[in-house]
Amino acid sequence: PASDDPNILDRMVKDNFGGISTEVYRLEIRSPNGNARLRGGFDRMKCYESGWRVDSGRKNGRSTIRCHIFTDGTDEGQYGDIFIPPGSLHFSIPCFGKSAKNLSQKDAPVTVRQFGWHTGWRREESRMVGTCRALKIEDAKRRDKY
């Protein structure tokens, strides 16, 4: 559990208002040098220890793995107007049976949290920056030899 690290707990999205959430667990970065590979290995981004939990609805039984990865981001302007801002990237991946062992392999949103006025209220909002897909580690290694 990540309960001993207030930074990890503070970075978690707090939007499961009517449901049940597990405790927050530590997400270790196990890649060489703590870097995420981007653009098929042509770029990288420094990542740090982060957290994850399982959220479930009270009535519908649907479950979602919510995790964040704290990162340095990428350089702004290196690829036109496309960049990843420093801070937390949030992932919401559907799962089955309230277990991280049974992740959906469909596209799932990747978001950042930013303050905005778009609803008439100044509040923190999720803004989508891309999608991700969960793969079994064997399948990921087969697709990407690195």
Phi and psi in radians as a Rosetta constraint file:
Dihedral C 1 N 2 CA 2 C 2 CIRCULARHARMONIC -1.726 0.35
Dihedral N 2 CA 2 C 2 N 3 CIRCULARHARMONIC 0.274 0.35
Dihedral C 2 N 3 CA 3 C 3 CIRCULARHARMONIC -1.111 0.35
Dihedral N 3 CA 3 C 3 N 4 CIRCULARHARMONIC -0.292 0.35
Dihedral C 3 N 4 CA 4 C 4 CIRCULARHARMONIC -1.511 0.35
Dihedral N 4 CA 4 C 4 N 5 CIRCULARHARMONIC -0.036 0.35
Dihedral C 4 N 5 CA 5 C 5 CIRCULARHARMONIC -2.100 0.35
Dihedral N 5 CA 5 C 5 N 6 CIRCULARHARMONIC 1.733 0.35
Dihedral C 5 N 6 CA 6 C 6 CIRCULARHARMONIC -1.101 0.35
Dihedral N 6 CA 6 C 6 N 7 CIRCULARHARMONIC -0.462 0.35
Dihedral C 6 N 7 CA 7 C 7 CIRCULARHARMONIC -1.117 0.35
Dihedral N 7 CA 7 C 7 N 8 CIRCULARHARMONIC -0.747 0.35
Dihedral C 7 N 8 CA 8 C 8 CIRCULARHARMONIC -1.136 0.35
Dihedral N 8 CA 8 C 8 N 9 CIRCULARHARMONIC -0.762 0.35
Dihedral C 8 N 9 CA 9 C 9 CIRCULARHARMONIC -1.125 0.35
Dihedral N 9 CA 9 C 9 N 10 CIRCULARHARMONIC -0.711 0.35
Dihedral C 9 N 10 CA 10 C 10 CIRCULARHARMONIC -1.167 0.35
Dihedral N 10 CA 10 C 10 N 11 CIRCULARHARMONIC -0.516 0.35
Dihedral C 10 N 11 CA 11 C 11 CIRCULARHARMONIC -1.400 0.35
Dihedral N 11 CA 11 C 11 N 12 CIRCULARHARMONIC -0.259 0.35
Dihedral C 11 N 12 CA 12 C 12 CIRCULARHARMONIC -1.178 0.35
Dihedral N 12 CA 12 C 12 N 13 CIRCULARHARMONIC 2.459 0.35
Dihedral C 12 N 13 CA 13 C 13 CIRCULARHARMONIC -1.190 0.35
Dihedral N 13 CA 13 C 13 N 14 CIRCULARHARMONIC 2.360 0.35
Dihedral C 13 N 14 CA 14 C 14 CIRCULARHARMONIC -1.941 0.35
Dihedral N 14 CA 14 C 14 N 15 CIRCULARHARMONIC 1.274 0.35
Dihedral C 14 N 15 CA 15 C 15 CIRCULARHARMONIC -2.276 0.35
Dihedral N 15 CA 15 C 15 N 16 CIRCULARHARMONIC 0.290 0.35
Dihedral C 15 N 16 CA 16 C 16 CIRCULARHARMONIC -1.729 0.35
Dihedral N 16 CA 16 C 16 N 17 CIRCULARHARMONIC 1.154 0.35
Dihedral C 16 N 17 CA 17 C 17 CIRCULARHARMONIC -1.158 0.35
Dihedral N 17 CA 17 C 17 N 18 CIRCULARHARMONIC -0.755 0.35
Dihedral C 17 N 18 CA 18 C 18 CIRCULARHARMONIC -1.744 0.35
Dihedral N 18 CA 18 C 18 N 19 CIRCULARHARMONIC 0.061 0.35
Dihedral C 18 N 19 CA 19 C 19 CIRCULARHARMONIC -1.930 0.35
Dihedral N 19 CA 19 C 19 N 20 CIRCULARHARMONIC -2.914 0.35
Dihedral C 19 N 20 CA 20 C 20 CIRCULARHARMONIC -2.020 0.35
Dihedral N 20 CA 20 C 20 N 21 CIRCULARHARMONIC 2.362 0.35
Dihedral C 20 N 21 CA 21 C 21 CIRCULARHARMONIC -2.111 0.35
Dihedral N 21 CA 21 C 21 N 22 CIRCULARHARMONIC 2.502 0.35
Dihedral C 21 N 22 CA 22 C 22 CIRCULARHARMONIC -1.319 0.35
Dihedral N 22 CA 22 C 22 N 23 CIRCULARHARMONIC 3.038 0.35
Dihedral C 22 N 23 CA 23 C 23 CIRCULARHARMONIC -1.197 0.35
Dihedral N 23 CA 23 C 23 N 24 CIRCULARHARMONIC 2.862 0.35
Dihedral C 23 N 24 CA 24 C 24 CIRCULARHARMONIC -1.499 0.35
Dihedral N 24 CA 24 C 24 N 25 CIRCULARHARMONIC 2.297 0.35
Dihedral C 24 N 25 CA 25 C 25 CIRCULARHARMONIC -1.876 0.35
Dihedral N 25 CA 25 C 25 N 26 CIRCULARHARMONIC 2.696 0.35
Dihedral C 25 N 26 CA 26 C 26 CIRCULARHARMONIC -1.319 0.35
Dihedral N 26 CA 26 C 26 N 27 CIRCULARHARMONIC 2.329 0.35
Dihedral C 26 N 27 CA 27 C 27 CIRCULARHARMONIC -1.876 0.35
Dihedral N 27 CA 27 C 27 N 28 CIRCULARHARMONIC 1.917 0.35
Dihedral C 27 N 28 CA 28 C 28 CIRCULARHARMONIC -1.486 0.35
Dihedral N 28 CA 28 C 28 N 29 CIRCULARHARMONIC 2.472 0.35
Dihedral C 28 N 29 CA 29 C 29 CIRCULARHARMONIC -1.646 0.35
Dihedral N 29 CA 29 C 29 N 30 CIRCULARHARMONIC 1.982 0.35
Dihedral C 29 N 30 CA 30 C 30 CIRCULARHARMONIC -1.885 0.35
Dihedral N 30 CA 30 C 30 N 31 CIRCULARHARMONIC 0.113 0.35
Dihedral C 30 N 31 CA 31 C 31 CIRCULARHARMONIC -1.340 0.35
Dihedral N 31 CA 31 C 31 N 32 CIRCULARHARMONIC 2.765 0.35
Dihedral C 31 N 32 CA 32 C 32 CIRCULARHARMONIC -1.006 0.35
Dihedral N 32 CA 32 C 32 N 33 CIRCULARHARMONIC 2.313 0.35
Dihedral C 32 N 33 CA 33 C 33 CIRCULARHARMONIC 1.106 0.35
Dihedral N 33 CA 33 C 33 N 34 CIRCULARHARMONIC 0.167 0.35
Dihedral C 33 N 34 CA 34 C 34 CIRCULARHARMONIC 1.219 0.35
Dihedral N 34 CA 34 C 34 N 35 CIRCULARHARMONIC 0.456 0.35
Dihedral C 34 N 35 CA 35 C 35 CIRCULARHARMONIC -1.808 0.35
Dihedral N 35 CA 35 C 35 N 36 CIRCULARHARMONIC 2.502 0.35
Dihedral C 35 N 36 CA 36 C 36 CIRCULARHARMONIC -1.569 0.35
Dihedral N 36 CA 36 C 36 N 37 CIRCULARHARMONIC 2.431 0.35
Dihedral C 36 N 37 CA 37 C 37 CIRCULARHARMONIC -1.527 0.35
Dihedral N 37 CA 37 C 37 N 38 CIRCULARHARMONIC 2.282 0.35
Dihedral C 37 N 38 CA 38 C 38 CIRCULARHARMONIC -2.130 0.35
Dihedral N 38 CA 38 C 38 N 39 CIRCULARHARMONIC 2.718 0.35
Dihedral C 38 N 39 CA 39 C 39 CIRCULARHARMONIC 0.914 0.35
Dihedral N 39 CA 39 C 39 N 40 CIRCULARHARMONIC 0.828 0.35
Dihedral C 39 N 40 CA 40 C 40 CIRCULARHARMONIC 1.144 0.35
Dihedral N 40 CA 40 C 40 N 41 CIRCULARHARMONIC 0.424 0.35
Dihedral C 40 N 41 CA 41 C 41 CIRCULARHARMONIC 1.685 0.35
Dihedral N 41 CA 41 C 41 N 42 CIRCULARHARMONIC -0.010 0.35
Dihedral C 41 N 42 CA 42 C 42 CIRCULARHARMONIC -1.444 0.35
Dihedral N 42 CA 42 C 42 N 43 CIRCULARHARMONIC -0.180 0.35
Dihedral C 42 N 43 CA 43 C 43 CIRCULARHARMONIC -2.536 0.35
Dihedral N 43 CA 43 C 43 N 44 CIRCULARHARMONIC 2.858 0.35
Dihedral C 43 N 44 CA 44 C 44 CIRCULARHARMONIC -2.570 0.35
Dihedral N 44 CA 44 C 44 N 45 CIRCULARHARMONIC 2.901 0.35
Dihedral C 44 N 45 CA 45 C 45 CIRCULARHARMONIC -2.559 0.35
Dihedral N 45 CA 45 C 45 N 46 CIRCULARHARMONIC 2.273 0.35
Dihedral C 45 N 46 CA 46 C 46 CIRCULARHARMONIC -1.227 0.35
Dihedral N 46 CA 46 C 46 N 47 CIRCULARHARMONIC 2.289 0.35
Dihedral C 46 N 47 CA 47 C 47 CIRCULARHARMONIC -2.155 0.35
Dihedral N 47 CA 47 C 47 N 48 CIRCULARHARMONIC 2.685 0.35
Dihedral C 47 N 48 CA 48 C 48 CIRCULARHARMONIC -2.215 0.35
Dihedral N 48 CA 48 C 48 N 49 CIRCULARHARMONIC 2.859 0.35
Dihedral C 48 N 49 CA 49 C 49 CIRCULARHARMONIC -0.933 0.35
Dihedral N 49 CA 49 C 49 N 50 CIRCULARHARMONIC 2.393 0.35
Dihedral C 49 N 50 CA 50 C 50 CIRCULARHARMONIC -2.428 0.35
Dihedral N 50 CA 50 C 50 N 51 CIRCULARHARMONIC -2.736 0.35
Dihedral C 50 N 51 CA 51 C 51 CIRCULARHARMONIC -2.503 0.35
Dihedral N 51 CA 51 C 51 N 52 CIRCULARHARMONIC 2.893 0.35
Dihedral C 51 N 52 CA 52 C 52 CIRCULARHARMONIC -2.652 0.35
Dihedral N 52 CA 52 C 52 N 53 CIRCULARHARMONIC 2.786 0.35
Dihedral C 52 N 53 CA 53 C 53 CIRCULARHARMONIC -2.709 0.35
Dihedral N 53 CA 53 C 53 N 54 CIRCULARHARMONIC 2.960 0.35
Dihedral C 53 N 54 CA 54 C 54 CIRCULARHARMONIC -1.928 0.35
Dihedral N 54 CA 54 C 54 N 55 CIRCULARHARMONIC 2.212 0.35
Dihedral C 54 N 55 CA 55 C 55 CIRCULARHARMONIC -1.844 0.35
Dihedral N 55 CA 55 C 55 N 56 CIRCULARHARMONIC 2.400 0.35
Dihedral C 55 N 56 CA 56 C 56 CIRCULARHARMONIC -2.283 0.35
Dihedral N 56 CA 56 C 56 N 57 CIRCULARHARMONIC 2.539 0.35
Dihedral C 56 N 57 CA 57 C 57 CIRCULARHARMONIC -1.389 0.35
Dihedral N 57 CA 57 C 57 N 58 CIRCULARHARMONIC 2.620 0.35
Dihedral C 57 N 58 CA 58 C 58 CIRCULARHARMONIC -1.268 0.35
Dihedral N 58 CA 58 C 58 N 59 CIRCULARHARMONIC -0.672 0.35
Dihedral C 58 N 59 CA 59 C 59 CIRCULARHARMONIC -1.737 0.35
Dihedral N 59 CA 59 C 59 N 60 CIRCULARHARMONIC -0.744 0.35
Dihedral C 59 N 60 CA 60 C 60 CIRCULARHARMONIC -1.553 0.35
Dihedral N 60 CA 60 C 60 N 61 CIRCULARHARMONIC -0.232 0.35
Dihedral C 60 N 61 CA 61 C 61 CIRCULARHARMONIC 1.296 0.35
Dihedral N 61 CA 61 C 61 N 62 CIRCULARHARMONIC 0.059 0.35
Dihedral C 61 N 62 CA 62 C 62 CIRCULARHARMONIC -1.266 0.35
Dihedral N 62 CA 62 C 62 N 63 CIRCULARHARMONIC 2.506 0.35
Dihedral C 62 N 63 CA 63 C 63 CIRCULARHARMONIC -2.195 0.35
Dihedral N 63 CA 63 C 63 N 64 CIRCULARHARMONIC 2.607 0.35
Dihedral C 63 N 64 CA 64 C 64 CIRCULARHARMONIC -2.437 0.35
Dihedral N 64 CA 64 C 64 N 65 CIRCULARHARMONIC 2.335 0.35
Dihedral C 64 N 65 CA 65 C 65 CIRCULARHARMONIC -1.465 0.35
Dihedral N 65 CA 65 C 65 N 66 CIRCULARHARMONIC 2.164 0.35
Dihedral C 65 N 66 CA 66 C 66 CIRCULARHARMONIC -2.000 0.35
Dihedral N 66 CA 66 C 66 N 67 CIRCULARHARMONIC 2.144 0.35
Dihedral C 66 N 67 CA 67 C 67 CIRCULARHARMONIC -2.410 0.35
Dihedral N 67 CA 67 C 67 N 68 CIRCULARHARMONIC 2.805 0.35
Dihedral C 67 N 68 CA 68 C 68 CIRCULARHARMONIC -2.321 0.35
Dihedral N 68 CA 68 C 68 N 69 CIRCULARHARMONIC 2.590 0.35
Dihedral C 68 N 69 CA 69 C 69 CIRCULARHARMONIC -2.163 0.35
Dihedral N 69 CA 69 C 69 N 70 CIRCULARHARMONIC 2.101 0.35
Dihedral C 69 N 70 CA 70 C 70 CIRCULARHARMONIC -1.444 0.35
Dihedral N 70 CA 70 C 70 N 71 CIRCULARHARMONIC 2.279 0.35
Dihedral C 70 N 71 CA 71 C 71 CIRCULARHARMONIC -2.466 0.35
Dihedral N 71 CA 71 C 71 N 72 CIRCULARHARMONIC 2.783 0.35
Dihedral C 71 N 72 CA 72 C 72 CIRCULARHARMONIC -1.369 0.35
Dihedral N 72 CA 72 C 72 N 73 CIRCULARHARMONIC -0.216 0.35
Dihedral C 72 N 73 CA 73 C 73 CIRCULARHARMONIC 1.387 0.35
Dihedral N 73 CA 73 C 73 N 74 CIRCULARHARMONIC -2.979 0.35
Dihedral C 73 N 74 CA 74 C 74 CIRCULARHARMONIC -2.094 0.35
Dihedral N 74 CA 74 C 74 N 75 CIRCULARHARMONIC 2.895 0.35
Dihedral C 74 N 75 CA 75 C 75 CIRCULARHARMONIC -1.187 0.35
Dihedral N 75 CA 75 C 75 N 76 CIRCULARHARMONIC 2.279 0.35
Dihedral C 75 N 76 CA 76 C 76 CIRCULARHARMONIC -1.278 0.35
Dihedral N 76 CA 76 C 76 N 77 CIRCULARHARMONIC 2.325 0.35
Dihedral C 76 N 77 CA 77 C 77 CIRCULARHARMONIC 1.553 0.35
Dihedral N 77 CA 77 C 77 N 78 CIRCULARHARMONIC -0.103 0.35
Dihedral C 77 N 78 CA 78 C 78 CIRCULARHARMONIC -1.176 0.35
Dihedral N 78 CA 78 C 78 N 79 CIRCULARHARMONIC -0.585 0.35
Dihedral C 78 N 79 CA 79 C 79 CIRCULARHARMONIC -2.182 0.35
Dihedral N 79 CA 79 C 79 N 80 CIRCULARHARMONIC 0.960 0.35
Dihedral C 79 N 80 CA 80 C 80 CIRCULARHARMONIC 1.288 0.35
Dihedral N 80 CA 80 C 80 N 81 CIRCULARHARMONIC -2.276 0.35
Dihedral C 80 N 81 CA 81 C 81 CIRCULARHARMONIC -1.694 0.35
Dihedral N 81 CA 81 C 81 N 82 CIRCULARHARMONIC 0.252 0.35
Dihedral C 81 N 82 CA 82 C 82 CIRCULARHARMONIC -1.748 0.35
Dihedral N 82 CA 82 C 82 N 83 CIRCULARHARMONIC 2.117 0.35
Dihedral C 82 N 83 CA 83 C 83 CIRCULARHARMONIC -2.769 0.35
Dihedral N 83 CA 83 C 83 N 84 CIRCULARHARMONIC 2.843 0.35
Dihedral C 83 N 84 CA 84 C 84 CIRCULARHARMONIC -1.863 0.35
Dihedral N 84 CA 84 C 84 N 85 CIRCULARHARMONIC 2.116 0.35
Dihedral C 84 N 85 CA 85 C 85 CIRCULARHARMONIC -1.242 0.35
Dihedral N 85 CA 85 C 85 N 86 CIRCULARHARMONIC 2.641 0.35
Dihedral C 85 N 86 CA 86 C 86 CIRCULARHARMONIC -1.151 0.35
Dihedral N 86 CA 86 C 86 N 87 CIRCULARHARMONIC 2.603 0.35
Dihedral C 86 N 87 CA 87 C 87 CIRCULARHARMONIC 2.208 0.35
Dihedral N 87 CA 87 C 87 N 88 CIRCULARHARMONIC -2.648 0.35
Dihedral C 87 N 88 CA 88 C 88 CIRCULARHARMONIC -1.682 0.35
Dihedral N 88 CA 88 C 88 N 89 CIRCULARHARMONIC 2.347 0.35
Dihedral C 88 N 89 CA 89 C 89 CIRCULARHARMONIC -1.730 0.35
Dihedral N 89 CA 89 C 89 N 90 CIRCULARHARMONIC 2.302 0.35
Dihedral C 89 N 90 CA 90 C 90 CIRCULARHARMONIC -1.917 0.35
Dihedral N 90 CA 90 C 90 N 91 CIRCULARHARMONIC 2.309 0.35
Dihedral C 90 N 91 CA 91 C 91 CIRCULARHARMONIC -2.038 0.35
Dihedral N 91 CA 91 C 91 N 92 CIRCULARHARMONIC 2.374 0.35
Dihedral C 91 N 92 CA 92 C 92 CIRCULARHARMONIC -2.221 0.35
Dihedral N 92 CA 92 C 92 N 93 CIRCULARHARMONIC 1.767 0.35
Dihedral C 92 N 93 CA 93 C 93 CIRCULARHARMONIC -1.983 0.35
Dihedral N 93 CA 93 C 93 N 94 CIRCULARHARMONIC 2.077 0.35
Dihedral C 93 N 94 CA 94 C 94 CIRCULARHARMONIC -1.031 0.35
Dihedral N 94 CA 94 C 94 N 95 CIRCULARHARMONIC 2.549 0.35
Dihedral C 94 N 95 CA 95 C 95 CIRCULARHARMONIC -2.421 0.35
Dihedral N 95 CA 95 C 95 N 96 CIRCULARHARMONIC 2.863 0.35
Dihedral C 95 N 96 CA 96 C 96 CIRCULARHARMONIC -2.010 0.35
Dihedral N 96 CA 96 C 96 N 97 CIRCULARHARMONIC 2.428 0.35
Dihedral C 96 N 97 CA 97 C 97 CIRCULARHARMONIC 1.242 0.35
Dihedral N 97 CA 97 C 97 N 98 CIRCULARHARMONIC 0.402 0.35
Dihedral C 97 N 98 CA 98 C 98 CIRCULARHARMONIC 0.941 0.35
Dihedral N 98 CA 98 C 98 N 99 CIRCULARHARMONIC 0.645 0.35
Dihedral C 98 N 99 CA 99 C 99 CIRCULARHARMONIC -2.314 0.35
Dihedral N 99 CA 99 C 99 N 100 CIRCULARHARMONIC 2.438 0.35
Dihedral C 99 N 100 CA 100 C 100 CIRCULARHARMONIC -1.255 0.35
Dihedral N 100 CA 100 C 100 N 101 CIRCULARHARMONIC -0.160 0.35
Dihedral C 100 N 101 CA 101 C 101 CIRCULARHARMONIC -1.414 0.35
Dihedral N 101 CA 101 C 101 N 102 CIRCULARHARMONIC -0.244 0.35
Dihedral C 101 N 102 CA 102 C 102 CIRCULARHARMONIC -2.146 0.35
Dihedral N 102 CA 102 C 102 N 103 CIRCULARHARMONIC 1.157 0.35
Dihedral C 102 N 103 CA 103 C 103 CIRCULARHARMONIC -1.457 0.35
Dihedral N 103 CA 103 C 103 N 104 CIRCULARHARMONIC 2.510 0.35
Dihedral C 103 N 104 CA 104 C 104 CIRCULARHARMONIC -1.172 0.35
Dihedral N 104 CA 104 C 104 N 105 CIRCULARHARMONIC 2.530 0.35
Dihedral C 104 N 105 CA 105 C 105 CIRCULARHARMONIC -1.781 0.35
Dihedral N 105 CA 105 C 105 N 106 CIRCULARHARMONIC 0.260 0.35
Dihedral C 105 N 106 CA 106 C 106 CIRCULARHARMONIC -1.498 0.35
Dihedral N 106 CA 106 C 106 N 107 CIRCULARHARMONIC 2.848 0.35
Dihedral C 106 N 107 CA 107 C 107 CIRCULARHARMONIC -1.043 0.35
Dihedral N 107 CA 107 C 107 N 108 CIRCULARHARMONIC 2.411 0.35
Dihedral C 107 N 108 CA 108 C 108 CIRCULARHARMONIC -2.248 0.35
Dihedral N 108 CA 108 C 108 N 109 CIRCULARHARMONIC 2.612 0.35
Dihedral C 108 N 109 CA 109 C 109 CIRCULARHARMONIC -1.278 0.35
Dihedral N 109 CA 109 C 109 N 110 CIRCULARHARMONIC 2.559 0.35
Dihedral C 109 N 110 CA 110 C 110 CIRCULARHARMONIC -2.048 0.35
Dihedral N 110 CA 110 C 110 N 111 CIRCULARHARMONIC 2.208 0.35
Dihedral C 110 N 111 CA 111 C 111 CIRCULARHARMONIC -2.279 0.35
Dihedral N 111 CA 111 C 111 N 112 CIRCULARHARMONIC 2.849 0.35
Dihedral C 111 N 112 CA 112 C 112 CIRCULARHARMONIC -2.076 0.35
Dihedral N 112 CA 112 C 112 N 113 CIRCULARHARMONIC 2.736 0.35
Dihedral C 112 N 113 CA 113 C 113 CIRCULARHARMONIC -1.815 0.35
Dihedral N 113 CA 113 C 113 N 114 CIRCULARHARMONIC 2.220 0.35
Dihedral C 113 N 114 CA 114 C 114 CIRCULARHARMONIC -2.468 0.35
Dihedral N 114 CA 114 C 114 N 115 CIRCULARHARMONIC 2.691 0.35
Dihedral C 114 N 115 CA 115 C 115 CIRCULARHARMONIC -1.409 0.35
Dihedral N 115 CA 115 C 115 N 116 CIRCULARHARMONIC 2.429 0.35
Dihedral C 115 N 116 CA 116 C 116 CIRCULARHARMONIC -2.602 0.35
Dihedral N 116 CA 116 C 116 N 117 CIRCULARHARMONIC 2.900 0.35
Dihedral C 116 N 117 CA 117 C 117 CIRCULARHARMONIC -2.025 0.35
Dihedral N 117 CA 117 C 117 N 118 CIRCULARHARMONIC 0.177 0.35
Dihedral C 117 N 118 CA 118 C 118 CIRCULARHARMONIC -1.125 0.35
Dihedral N 118 CA 118 C 118 N 119 CIRCULARHARMONIC -0.343 0.35
Dihedral C 118 N 119 CA 119 C 119 CIRCULARHARMONIC -1.740 0.35
Dihedral N 119 CA 119 C 119 N 120 CIRCULARHARMONIC 0.019 0.35
Dihedral C 119 N 120 CA 120 C 120 CIRCULARHARMONIC 1.638 0.35
Dihedral N 120 CA 120 C 120 N 121 CIRCULARHARMONIC -0.189 0.35
Dihedral C 120 N 121 CA 121 C 121 CIRCULARHARMONIC -2.073 0.35
Dihedral N 121 CA 121 C 121 N 122 CIRCULARHARMONIC 2.441 0.35
Dihedral C 121 N 122 CA 122 C 122 CIRCULARHARMONIC -1.404 0.35
Dihedral N 122 CA 122 C 122 N 123 CIRCULARHARMONIC 1.939 0.35
Dihedral C 122 N 123 CA 123 C 123 CIRCULARHARMONIC -2.673 0.35
Dihedral N 123 CA 123 C 123 N 124 CIRCULARHARMONIC 2.871 0.35
Dihedral C 123 N 124 CA 124 C 124 CIRCULARHARMONIC -1.365 0.35
Dihedral N 124 CA 124 C 124 N 125 CIRCULARHARMONIC 2.285 0.35
Dihedral C 124 N 125 CA 125 C 125 CIRCULARHARMONIC -2.198 0.35
Dihedral N 125 CA 125 C 125 N 126 CIRCULARHARMONIC 2.713 0.35
Dihedral C 125 N 126 CA 126 C 126 CIRCULARHARMONIC -1.558 0.35
Dihedral N 126 CA 126 C 126 N 127 CIRCULARHARMONIC 2.311 0.35
Dihedral C 126 N 127 CA 127 C 127 CIRCULARHARMONIC -2.150 0.35
Dihedral N 127 CA 127 C 127 N 128 CIRCULARHARMONIC 2.178 0.35
Dihedral C 127 N 128 CA 128 C 128 CIRCULARHARMONIC -1.287 0.35
Dihedral N 128 CA 128 C 128 N 129 CIRCULARHARMONIC 2.306 0.35
Dihedral C 128 N 129 CA 129 C 129 CIRCULARHARMONIC -2.053 0.35
Dihedral N 129 CA 129 C 129 N 130 CIRCULARHARMONIC -0.118 0.35
Dihedral C 129 N 130 CA 130 C 130 CIRCULARHARMONIC 2.943 0.35
Dihedral N 130 CA 130 C 130 N 131 CIRCULARHARMONIC -2.924 0.35
Dihedral C 130 N 131 CA 131 C 131 CIRCULARHARMONIC -2.301 0.35
Dihedral N 131 CA 131 C 131 N 132 CIRCULARHARMONIC 2.824 0.35
Dihedral C 131 N 132 CA 132 C 132 CIRCULARHARMONIC -2.411 0.35
Dihedral N 132 CA 132 C 132 N 133 CIRCULARHARMONIC 2.904 0.35
Dihedral C 132 N 133 CA 133 C 133 CIRCULARHARMONIC -2.423 0.35
Dihedral N 133 CA 133 C 133 N 134 CIRCULARHARMONIC 2.232 0.35
Dihedral C 133 N 134 CA 134 C 134 CIRCULARHARMONIC -1.409 0.35
Dihedral N 134 CA 134 C 134 N 135 CIRCULARHARMONIC 2.312 0.35
Dihedral C 134 N 135 CA 135 C 135 CIRCULARHARMONIC -2.252 0.35
Dihedral N 135 CA 135 C 135 N 136 CIRCULARHARMONIC 2.630 0.35
Dihedral C 135 N 136 CA 136 C 136 CIRCULARHARMONIC -1.127 0.35
Dihedral N 136 CA 136 C 136 N 137 CIRCULARHARMONIC 2.567 0.35
Dihedral C 136 N 137 CA 137 C 137 CIRCULARHARMONIC -1.015 0.35
Dihedral N 137 CA 137 C 137 N 138 CIRCULARHARMONIC -0.620 0.35
Dihedral C 137 N 138 CA 138 C 138 CIRCULARHARMONIC -1.112 0.35
Dihedral N 138 CA 138 C 138 N 139 CIRCULARHARMONIC -0.716 0.35
Dihedral C 138 N 139 CA 139 C 139 CIRCULARHARMONIC -1.194 0.35
Dihedral N 139 CA 139 C 139 N 140 CIRCULARHARMONIC -0.669 0.35
Dihedral C 139 N 140 CA 140 C 140 CIRCULARHARMONIC -1.125 0.35
Dihedral N 140 CA 140 C 140 N 141 CIRCULARHARMONIC -0.705 0.35
Dihedral C 140 N 141 CA 141 C 141 CIRCULARHARMONIC -1.194 0.35
Dihedral N 141 CA 141 C 141 N 142 CIRCULARHARMONIC -0.558 0.35
Dihedral C 141 N 142 CA 142 C 142 CIRCULARHARMONIC -1.220 0.35
Dihedral N 142 CA 142 C 142 N 143 CIRCULARHARMONIC -0.669 0.35
Dihedral C 142 N 143 CA 143 C 143 CIRCULARHARMONIC -1.267 0.35
Dihedral N 143 CA 143 C 143 N 144 CIRCULARHARMONIC -0.667 0.35
Dihedral C 143 N 144 CA 144 C 144 CIRCULARHARMONIC -2.256 0.35
Dihedral N 144 CA 144 C 144 N 145 CIRCULARHARMONIC 1.912 0.35
Dihedral C 144 N 145 CA 145 C 145 CIRCULARHARMONIC -1.219 0.35
Dihedral N 145 CA 145 C 145 N 146 CIRCULARHARMONIC -0.149 0.35
